[in-house]
């Protein structure tokens, strides 16, 4: 019903938009009757979860997380432990991730939302954590055959204030175990793996 109210509002707005739409009520009704089917189909397709969201189903559940952090391209990794709970929210449209860990002796908490954009045909992730005051927005594709995704983002370097690239690489196993790799430049010229998170399922 919410969809039809939205479509009705769009139609009503168009009918008031200007002289081109200033027709009699009968003409307006005919115009909406002729044009509303494609519009409603497009809206329905845009808001309805489908195959794109289903590819992420295996990620839902509770996980132990093994974290490795690199402070530079030639540095040895620092190992940490954490836990994460992933759930579908807003009607199976977004996966909400709640991460709690201890990294390099300090508490590290993060919240993420992963989605598939039906219209743009891309996967997206919004991520925020206690190590920053800015949200990172990733976007990219998903290879269904290998169950891997590569999403890119741009953030401001805290030292130079200039944009710096980030890349999130995700791989998913059939049982839901998955791994996220964060690649960036840091102070280096080339991209290197800055963080790796291995998720091992503990509960469905």
N, C-alpha and C positions, 0 to 999 in steps of 0.2 A: 504493500500500500504506500510505503514511503516513496518508492520509485515513481508511482503514478502521480503522487502529489507533486514531486519534483518536476516531472514532465509537464504537468498541468501548469506549474508556475512558469516554466520556460516558455510554453506556448502563450500564456497570458502576457508575459513580458514582451515577447516579439510582437504581439498584437498592438502594444502601446508604444512601439519603438519609433514610429514616425509616419509621415503621410503615406508611404508605400504600403502600410498595413492598415490604413484608415478605410476599412470596408465595412459593409453591413454585417450584423451578427450572423446572418445566414451564410455569407461568403466566408467569414472567419471560421465558422464551424466546418464548412466543407474543406477549407484549407488544412485545418488541424486533422480532420478525418483522413485526408489523403496522405499527409506527411508524417503523422505521428508513428506509424508502424516502424519505419527505418530508424527513427530517432529512439524509440523505446527499445528496439533490438540492440542498438549501439550502447545505450545506457545499461541495459541488462548485461551485456557482454563485459562492459567496463567494470561492473561492481561485483560480478559473480565469481567466487573462487572456482578454479578448475585445475587443469593439468599442471600449470605453472606453479601453483601453490602445493600441489600434491608431491612434487619432487622434493619438497622440504620436510615431508611428514616424518621421515626417519630421524630427524634431529630433535623431535619432541621427546622430552623425558628428563630424568635427572642424571647427572654425570659427575664423575671425578675428573679433575683436570690437571694434567701435568704441564707445567709452563717452563719454557726455556727462553731466556732473554739475553740478547747480545748487545753490548754497548758500543761495538764497533765491528767493522768487517773482519778484523783479525783477532777479535777478543774471544776468549773461551765463554761458553754459555753459562749463565747463572740459572740453576734449577729451583723451581718453586712448586707448590701444590695449591689446589683450589677446588671449588665445586661450582656447578652451574645447573640451573633449572630452566628448561625451555618449554614454553606453553604457547598454544594458539590463542590469540586474542582477537576481539572485534569480528567474531563470526568466521573464524578460520581464514582470516585475511593476512595476519601478521604473526610472526613468531617473536615472542618476547623472551629475551635471554637475560637472566640475572646471574652475574658472576661474582663470587666472593673468593678472594685468595690472599696470600701473603707473599709479596714479591720483594726480594732483596731486603727482607726483614721488616717491611712496612705493609700495612693493610692495603689491598688493592681491590676495589669494587667497581663493577661496570654494568651498564644496562644497554642492551641492543635491541633493535627491531629489524627483522629481515622480512622482505616482501618480494612479490613478483608483480610488476606493473602490467596489467592486462593490455593497456593501450600502448604503452611504449615498448612492450615486449622485452623488458630488461629486469634483472634482479637488482634490488637495492638493499642497503643496510644503513641504518642510522645508529651511531655508536657514541656513547658518552661514558666517561669514567672519572675516578678521583685523581687521575694524573693530568687533567686538563680542565679548562673552563669553556671549551668549545666542543660542539658536536662535530663528528666526522661523518660525512655522507658519501657512501660508496655506491657505485653503479657499474654493472657489467653483465656478462652472459654466463650461462650454465650449460655444460656439455652433459646431456642426458646419458650418453653411452658410458662415459668414464665417471659420471657423478662428481664432476669437479666444476668449480666456479672461479672466475677471476673478476674481481671488482676493483675499480680504481677510484681514488679520491685525491684531492689537493688540499693541503693544509698550510697555514702560515708558519714558517720556521720561527721559533721563539727568539733566536739570536739575531737573524737578519731581517725578520719581518716580511720576507719574500715567500711566494708560493713554493711549496715543495711537494713532490709526488709521493703518494702512498699506494700500495697495492695489497689487496687482501685475497689470498688464495685459499680456497676451501675445497676439501675432499671428504666425501661421505661414503661410509660402508653400509652394506645392507642392514646390519643390525643397529645402525644409528650411531655407532662410534664415528667420530669425525675429527678432522684436524684443520685448524686455521693457522695460516702463516701470514705475518705482517712484514711486508718489505718496504723499505724506505731508504733515503739517502743519509739521514743524520748529518754528520759532518763530512761524509765521504762524497766523492763525485759519482760513484756508481751505486746502484741499488744493491742493498744487501738485506739478508733476513734479520730483522730486529727482534721478532718474537714468534714463538711457536706454541700453540696450545693444542694438546692432544686430549680429546674428550672420550672417556670410557664410560659406557652406560652402567648405571647402578639400579635404576628403576625405569619401567616403561613410561 
